[in-house]
Amino acid sequence: MDRIVMRAPAKINLSLDVTGRRDNGYHDVRMVMQQIGLSDEIIIEKTENGVFEQGTGKSLIIVETNSMTLPVNEDNLVFKAAGLIMEECGIGTGIHIFIDKKIPIAAGMAGGSTDAAAVLKGMNRVFDCGLTDERLRELGVRIGADIPFCIMGGTALAEGIGEMLTPLPAMPGCTVLIAKPGISVSTGYVYNEYDGLKNKEHPDVDGMTVAIHEKDILRISKLLGNSLEGVTQEKYPVIRRIKEIMLGNDAMGALMSGSGPTVFGLYDDNIKADKAAEMIKAEGIAEEVFITEPYNVSE
Ligand code: ATP
């Protein structure tokens, strides 16, 4: 096989609790992660045999993308992922990776992590490396805490720094409205502010896993919670406004994803989601708006 096209789905956090801070600055979290249909497409192609980067002895990795803002050098997570697989499997052939970017960047939707996961999985297949998913997850966590989840996919409870995974049953079908305000949020800033809070919010992560097992979409919607939402919302009131519009248009629940600024709403029908989307667009408070659905691994 010389070429493979991989789907790289975004994620939302149905529940995100920050439970501690480690000496190295990493935070312990407990999160219920859910992939959604909104996806990047990653095209991986072998280039001619024996293409080497002059002087480095390393195989050549070329990254291209339709995004005007993404780096295409070592700063791109797919570059790092390709390098890891080449080293692990002793690959000497050049590789070309194209990222068709649709997931908003730096939005709390694991856009970079899912691309890297797709490259780890895709290159494992293209080069017939025979690495297990477990080994791919071990490699992935070296470049990003969300990558192991993106390799597993679907719905899962993530603990530790996000790398300890327990798969969960697929969440029930619904409409997911995504709105990304045109602001950039520093994840470091959000966690720092959160560390300084006297009264920290802790969502009911265990209740959420039970609701998912019971396939109770109303309970899932009611239990949506994110420890970090208060901090980001305080600094960027647009997040509160987007939630208001979503809930005002009969969302079953609405929440900020990750450290933000993306907000999602869960709906039992597309018409309500469409109405909310139109209102959000009319107010000009979101740079990107999508209507999608939960993505399950069997798809
Ligand atoms: P998370 O939800 O895991 O915190 P995020 O959605 O907030 O991630 P990303 O979209 O992954 O954030 O981007 C964060 C940073 O990573 C950006 O500054 C971006 O330049 C860099 N980056 C590197 N590679 C990629 C990639 N393939 N896609 C998106 N961002 C990338």
Residues whose N, C-alpha, C, O or C-beta is under 5 A from the ligand:
A	BS01	ATP	D75 N76 L77 V78 P104 I105 A106 A107 G108 M109 A110 G111 G112 S113 D115 D146 G258
